């Protein structure tokens, strides 16, 4: 199967997710800096979620770039990932409007965990669809970041119920994981450059 439709559909869904998130933001009723500052939880939740969607968009592009073919299982795995990403706008709004209360923070971290697991499933499904011979299989290697992230999200999901300090630590972990993924990963680029240099 050709992957162009899958790429176009995924790009469209991710663009809609970002659009929904920004539409959830409301302008302050007042006209002072203090009025804007009062909205900081919503703005911070939006910035973090925007970063996560951007990270997934970037890595999703790399995944599909390395694939020679897709099949029905890949399409379902891709939908699985998009489903959990589509929940982010709802949980972003809930976390921001609650001022990062314990339950919304836990729900947010759990959704990030499910996104990470769904992304891992998509990776493995793509590798199988390409008989393990794609540049992706070579580039992934041990995938340390892919193993660290789910553990970090589990910790972030449990910390909020320890009180205010737990909520802060949960937020720090969520941001730290985003920073870890935001730093460009050159593995796929190196493999693709090598394969292109060989005329593949």
Backbone torsions as a table, in degrees:
resi	resn	phi	psi	omega
1	UNK	NA	147.5	176.0
2	UNK	-77.9	145.1	-176.0
3	UNK	-95.6	-4.2	-174.2
4	UNK	-62.4	-40.3	180.0
5	UNK	-67.6	-37.9	178.4
6	UNK	-63.6	-42.2	178.6
7	UNK	-63.6	-46.3	-178.1
8	UNK	-64.0	-43.7	179.8
9	UNK	-63.5	-44.9	-179.0
10	UNK	-63.8	-43.5	177.5
11	UNK	-59.5	-41.1	179.7
12	UNK	-64.4	-43.5	179.9
13	UNK	-64.2	-44.4	-179.7
14	UNK	-64.7	-36.3	176.7
15	UNK	-65.0	-39.3	178.6
16	UNK	-66.5	-39.4	178.6
17	UNK	-59.0	-45.5	178.5
18	UNK	-64.5	-40.5	179.7
19	UNK	-61.9	-43.6	179.1
20	UNK	-61.4	-42.7	-178.8
21	UNK	-61.7	-44.4	-177.3
22	UNK	-71.6	-30.2	177.3
23	UNK	-69.9	-21.6	177.9
24	UNK	-73.6	-18.5	179.0
25	UNK	-74.9	136.4	178.8
26	UNK	-114.5	140.5	177.9
27	UNK	-69.4	145.7	178.4
28	UNK	-60.3	149.7	178.9
29	UNK	-72.1	-32.1	179.0
30	UNK	-91.7	-175.4	-176.4
31	UNK	-126.6	25.0	-179.7
32	UNK	-113.4	162.5	177.1
33	UNK	-60.3	-32.4	179.6
34	UNK	-64.8	-32.1	177.9
35	UNK	-68.6	-39.1	177.3
36	UNK	-69.0	-41.4	-179.9
37	UNK	-61.4	-31.8	179.6
38	UNK	-63.1	-20.6	-179.3
39	UNK	-94.5	11.6	-173.3
40	UNK	-56.9	-36.6	179.9
41	UNK	-62.5	-40.5	179.7
42	UNK	-66.9	-42.2	-179.2
43	UNK	-66.1	-41.3	179.3
44	UNK	-65.6	-42.7	178.6
45	UNK	-60.8	-40.4	179.0
46	UNK	-64.5	-45.1	-178.2
47	UNK	-61.5	-44.3	-179.5
48	UNK	-64.2	-45.3	-179.2
49	UNK	-66.8	-39.0	176.8
50	UNK	-59.8	-43.3	179.0
51	UNK	-61.3	-42.5	-179.6
52	UNK	-65.1	-44.4	178.9
53	UNK	-63.1	-40.1	177.4
54	UNK	-62.6	-40.3	178.3
55	UNK	-63.2	-44.9	179.4
56	UNK	-66.1	-38.3	177.8
57	UNK	-61.7	-45.0	-179.4
58	UNK	-62.8	-49.2	-178.9
59	UNK	-69.6	-33.6	176.5
60	UNK	-63.3	-40.4	177.0
61	UNK	-59.8	-44.2	179.2
62	UNK	-63.6	-42.2	179.1
63	UNK	-56.5	-51.9	-176.1
64	UNK	-71.5	-27.6	178.6
65	UNK	-63.8	-34.6	-177.5
66	UNK	-80.3	-17.5	-174.5
67	UNK	-82.3	136.3	175.0
68	UNK	-86.0	-31.1	-178.7
69	UNK	-149.7	161.1	173.6
70	UNK	-129.4	165.3	175.8
71	UNK	-138.2	-174.0	-177.6
72	UNK	-61.3	-36.0	179.5
73	UNK	-65.3	-38.2	177.1
74	UNK	-63.5	-40.9	-179.5
75	UNK	-62.6	-41.9	179.0
76	UNK	-69.8	-39.0	177.2
77	UNK	-63.2	-36.7	177.9
78	UNK	-66.7	-42.3	176.8
79	UNK	-63.2	-37.6	177.7
80	UNK	-59.2	-45.3	177.2
81	UNK	-64.2	-45.8	-179.2
82	UNK	-62.4	-33.3	178.6
83	UNK	-60.7	-51.1	-177.3
84	UNK	-68.1	-32.6	174.6
85	UNK	-66.7	-33.8	-178.7
86	UNK	-69.5	-16.1	177.3
87	UNK	-79.8	-19.0	-176.7
88	UNK	-55.6	-43.5	179.6
89	UNK	-57.8	-41.4	179.2
90	UNK	-62.7	-48.0	-178.1
91	UNK	-72.8	-28.8	174.9
92	UNK	-63.1	-46.9	178.1
93	UNK	-62.0	-42.2	-178.5
94	UNK	-64.6	-47.1	-179.4
95	UNK	-63.4	-44.6	-178.6
96	UNK	-66.5	-45.5	-178.3
97	UNK	-68.1	-27.3	179.5
98	UNK	-83.5	-5.3	-175.3
99	UNK	70.8	31.5	-179.9
100	UNK	63.3	52.5	174.6
101	UNK	-70.7	166.1	-171.6
102	UNK	-60.6	-51.5	-175.5
103	UNK	-64.7	-47.8	176.6
104	UNK	-60.3	-36.4	178.5
105	UNK	-65.7	-40.4	177.6
106	UNK	-64.4	-44.3	179.5
107	UNK	-62.4	-39.5	179.3
108	UNK	-63.4	-47.1	-179.9
109	UNK	-63.9	-38.1	178.9
110	UNK	-65.9	-36.9	177.4
111	UNK	-66.5	-39.6	176.1
112	UNK	-62.7	-36.9	175.6
113	UNK	-61.3	-45.4	-179.2
114	UNK	-67.1	-35.2	174.8
115	UNK	-62.7	-44.1	-178.9
116	UNK	-64.1	-42.8	179.3
117	UNK	-65.9	-40.1	179.3
118	UNK	-65.6	-36.8	177.7
119	UNK	-65.4	-40.3	177.7
120	UNK	-63.1	-40.6	177.4
121	UNK	-62.5	-42.7	178.9
122	UNK	-61.9	-42.4	176.7
123	UNK	-56.1	-52.6	-176.6
124	UNK	-65.0	-36.2	179.8
125	UNK	-67.3	-39.7	176.9
126	UNK	-64.8	-41.1	179.3
127	UNK	-62.9	-42.7	178.5
128	UNK	-65.7	-39.3	-179.0
129	UNK	-64.3	-24.5	179.0
130	UNK	-103.7	21.4	177.3
131	UNK	55.0	30.9	177.2
132	UNK	68.4	9.1	-175.1
133	UNK	-103.8	2.4	-177.1
134	UNK	-75.6	157.7	174.3
135	UNK	-56.8	-25.4	179.9
136	UNK	-60.5	-45.1	-179.0
137	UNK	-59.5	-39.7	179.0
138	UNK	-71.9	-37.7	-175.2
139	UNK	-73.9	-32.7	-174.8
140	UNK	-65.4	-44.0	-179.7
141	UNK	55.8	-130.3	-179.1
142	UNK	-80.8	-18.6	176.7
143	UNK	51.5	59.7	-177.0
144	UNK	-58.9	-43.8	-178.8
145	UNK	-63.0	-36.7	178.7
146	UNK	-66.5	-25.1	177.9
147	UNK	-87.9	-34.9	-179.1
148	UNK	-69.6	-41.1	-172.6
149	UNK	-56.9	-50.8	-179.6
150	UNK	-59.2	-39.2	178.7
151	UNK	-63.2	-42.6	179.3
152	UNK	-62.8	-40.1	179.5
153	UNK	-66.7	-36.8	177.4
154	UNK	-62.7	-44.8	177.3
155	UNK	-61.9	-44.5	-179.6
156	UNK	-62.9	-30.0	-179.5
157	UNK	-75.9	-24.9	-177.9
158	UNK	-92.3	-26.8	-174.8
159	UNK	-63.9	-36.3	-174.2
160	UNK	-56.4	-26.3	-177.5
161	UNK	-82.7	3.8	175.0
162	UNK	-90.7	0.6	179.0
163	UNK	113.3	-169.1	-175.2
164	UNK	-59.7	-42.4	-179.7
165	UNK	-65.1	-34.2	177.2
166	UNK	-66.2	-37.5	177.7
167	UNK	-64.7	-42.9	178.4
168	UNK	-62.1	-46.0	179.4
169	UNK	-62.9	-37.7	177.1
170	UNK	-61.0	-45.7	178.4
171	UNK	-63.5	-39.3	178.9
172	UNK	-62.8	-41.5	179.7
173	UNK	-64.8	-44.0	180.0
174	UNK	-60.8	-43.4	178.3
175	UNK	-67.5	-40.0	-179.4
176	UNK	-62.4	-39.8	178.4
177	UNK	-65.4	-40.5	178.1
178	UNK	-61.8	-42.5	178.7
179	UNK	-63.1	-40.5	179.3
180	UNK	-59.6	-40.0	-179.8
181	UNK	-82.3	-23.7	-179.0
182	UNK	-69.0	-31.9	176.8
183	UNK	-65.6	122.3	-174.5
184	UNK	-55.6	137.0	177.3
185	UNK	-100.6	111.6	-173.3
186	UNK	-82.1	0.9	-172.6
187	UNK	-60.1	-50.5	-176.6
188	UNK	-66.9	-40.1	178.9
189	UNK	-59.4	-42.2	-179.8
190	UNK	-63.1	-43.6	-178.8
191	UNK	-66.7	-42.2	-178.9
192	UNK	-67.8	-39.7	177.8
193	UNK	-62.5	-39.7	179.5
194	UNK	-65.6	-42.3	-179.1
195	UNK	-69.1	-36.1	177.9
196	UNK	-68.6	-33.5	178.5
197	UNK	-67.1	-24.9	177.6
198	UNK	-89.8	1.3	178.4
199	UNK	80.9	21.2	178.8
200	UNK	-86.8	NA	NA
